[in-house]
Amino acid sequence: MNKSDLSWVEEVFKKEWADNFVVSLGRKHYPKDLLGLIAETSGKKVGLLTYKISDDEIELTSINCFRKNQGTGSTLIKHLIKVAKKLRMKRIWLVTENSNLHALGFYQKRGFVLKKIYPNSFVKLRKLKPKLPKISENGIQIRDEIELEYSLC
């Protein structure tokens, strides 16, 4: 991802994340402050992964695939792992919410393990981003963040 992609990434955030930022562990993440990977097929953007590097770890801040079940998410994760290895990072980590069963399965199938649970963290997150829903599409109450980790050590 380069600077010329920034306006597209901002549009993706607004459409897919209901605002011009994403939140995790009480922090706002804006596209201008993130690095990213864009998946393309036949010149069309079909996926986006954003991340942030801190010290010796990478936080995966968002992932969006616009063609489901085509391997786009897996490809983006594989590329992020290559980036992390090249930079000699110790781990890649992310947070998702407790009701996102699809994400929990997706990441675990790709080698991520459950690391921590942040009970009731959505109380604080909703102060940063009031648009966050209280109940997911699958009917589960959204209250906790779950951290997953891919260890590179």
LODREN-430981 format. One record per residue (C-alpha): residue in one letter; x, y, z. Coordinates in Angstrom, 3 decimals, padded with zeros to 6 digits, always signed. Layout:
<atoms>
A:X:Y:Z
...
</atoms>
This chain:
<atoms>
M:+000.000:+000.000:+000.000
N:+001.323:+003.425:-000.864
K:+000.151:+007.009:-000.390
S:-001.841:+006.953:-003.614
D:-004.015:+004.203:-002.085
L:-004.873:+006.225:+001.029
S:-008.192:+007.642:-000.186
W:-009.336:+004.154:-001.249
V:-008.332:+002.721:+002.150
E:-010.225:+005.529:+003.901
E:-013.318:+004.660:+001.840
V:-012.964:+000.986:+002.759
F:-012.791:+001.918:+006.451
K:-015.900:+004.099:+006.183
K:-017.852:+001.407:+004.342
E:-016.643:-001.722:+006.137
W:-015.861:-000.352:+009.607
A:-018.573:+002.358:+009.825
D:-016.078:+005.178:+010.370
N:-012.723:+006.535:+009.224
F:-010.879:+004.483:+011.855
V:-010.856:+001.066:+013.527
V:-010.459:+000.476:+017.245
S:-008.614:-002.098:+019.304
L:-007.705:-002.224:+022.986
G:-008.910:+001.328:+023.551
R:-006.968:+002.853:+020.651
K:-008.077:+004.407:+017.382
H:-006.229:+003.403:+014.216
Y:-006.468:+005.729:+011.203
P:-005.436:+004.646:+007.686
K:-002.813:+007.401:+007.413
D:-000.956:+005.851:+010.370
L:-001.027:+002.269:+009.120
L:+000.859:+000.102:+006.680
G:-001.068:-002.189:+004.420
L:-001.285:-004.913:+001.837
I:-003.726:-004.798:-001.059
A:-004.795:-007.911:-002.952
E:-005.614:-007.453:-006.623
T:-007.080:-009.727:-009.262
S:-007.010:-008.612:-012.894
G:-006.229:-005.059:-011.772
K:-009.192:-004.925:-009.387
K:-008.686:-004.465:-005.642
V:-010.223:-007.494:-003.915
G:-008.724:-007.297:-000.424
L:-007.081:-005.069:+002.144
L:-005.056:-005.825:+005.253
T:-003.753:-003.017:+007.485
Y:-001.161:-003.301:+010.209
K:+001.061:-001.388:+012.578
I:+004.642:-002.163:+013.607
S:+005.710:-001.545:+017.203
D:+009.141:-002.632:+018.372
D:+009.409:-006.326:+017.437
E:+005.771:-007.092:+016.747
I:+003.064:-006.395:+014.205
E:-000.521:-005.630:+015.100
L:-002.929:-006.649:+012.360
T:-005.516:-003.850:+012.607
S:-007.981:-004.780:+009.849
I:-008.648:-007.221:+007.073
N:-011.341:-007.025:+004.402
C:-011.997:-009.353:+001.497
F:-014.427:-008.308:-001.204
R:-014.712:-011.750:-002.796
K:-015.580:-014.365:-000.221
N:-014.064:-017.854:-000.192
Q:-011.530:-017.055:-002.911
G:-008.398:-017.327:-000.733
T:-007.838:-013.569:-000.563
G:-007.684:-013.433:+003.240
S:-005.320:-016.393:+003.387
T:-003.056:-014.800:+000.794
L:-002.970:-011.505:+002.688
I:-002.089:-013.314:+005.932
K:+000.684:-015.295:+004.177
H:+002.171:-012.066:+002.822
L:+002.010:-010.421:+006.244
I:+003.855:-013.392:+007.750
K:+006.567:-013.003:+005.073
V:+006.866:-009.290:+005.923
A:+007.119:-010.105:+009.627
K:+009.811:-012.740:+009.062
K:+011.801:-010.421:+006.803
L:+011.694:-007.731:+009.509
R:+012.563:-010.309:+012.199
M:+009.439:-009.640:+014.215
K:+008.631:-011.869:+017.199
R:+004.907:-012.038:+016.637
I:+001.844:-010.884:+014.746
W:-001.183:-010.192:+016.878
L:-004.710:-008.900:+016.533
V:-007.920:-008.517:+018.439
T:-011.408:-009.479:+017.395
E:-014.636:-009.470:+019.302
N:-016.165:-012.396:+021.147
S:-019.096:-012.874:+018.766
N:-016.988:-012.979:+015.593
L:-016.932:-016.757:+015.340
H:-015.917:-016.633:+011.672
A:-012.796:-014.580:+012.462
L:-011.881:-016.771:+015.426
G:-011.984:-019.843:+013.194
F:-010.261:-018.130:+010.255
Y:-007.236:-017.025:+012.269
Q:-006.850:-020.286:+014.190
K:-006.873:-022.249:+010.920
R:-003.940:-020.080:+009.832
G:-001.800:-020.727:+012.915
F:-002.940:-018.002:+015.293
V:-003.632:-018.997:+018.902
L:-005.877:-017.421:+021.517
K:-003.705:-015.318:+023.809
K:-005.839:-013.066:+026.027
I:-009.423:-012.085:+026.680
Y:-010.296:-008.508:+027.599
P:-013.650:-008.819:+029.397
N:-016.175:-006.027:+028.851
S:-013.681:-003.971:+026.813
F:-016.457:-002.833:+024.486
V:-017.730:-000.459:+027.182
K:-014.568:+001.608:+026.622
L:-014.527:+001.060:+022.847
R:-018.091:+002.344:+022.458
K:-016.979:+005.625:+024.037
L:-014.424:+005.946:+021.225
K:-016.778:+004.643:+018.553
P:-020.457:+004.896:+019.543
K:-021.552:+003.239:+016.275
L:-020.310:-000.157:+017.484
P:-023.276:-002.520:+017.760
K:-024.213:-004.259:+021.000
I:-025.509:-007.444:+019.381
S:-023.871:-009.187:+016.412
E:-025.674:-010.476:+013.336
N:-025.539:-013.969:+014.873
G:-027.365:-012.765:+018.003
I:-024.382:-012.874:+020.379
Q:-023.832:-009.903:+022.690
I:-020.631:-008.050:+021.738
R:-018.684:-007.279:+024.929
D:-015.139:-008.704:+024.935
E:-012.028:-008.393:+022.809
I:-010.028:-011.549:+022.186
E:-006.342:-011.319:+021.321
L:-004.861:-013.869:+018.937
E:-001.186:-014.327:+018.206
Y:+000.997:-015.861:+015.512
S:+004.405:-016.494:+017.064
L:+007.494:-016.096:+014.882
C:+010.006:-017.205:+017.530
</atoms>
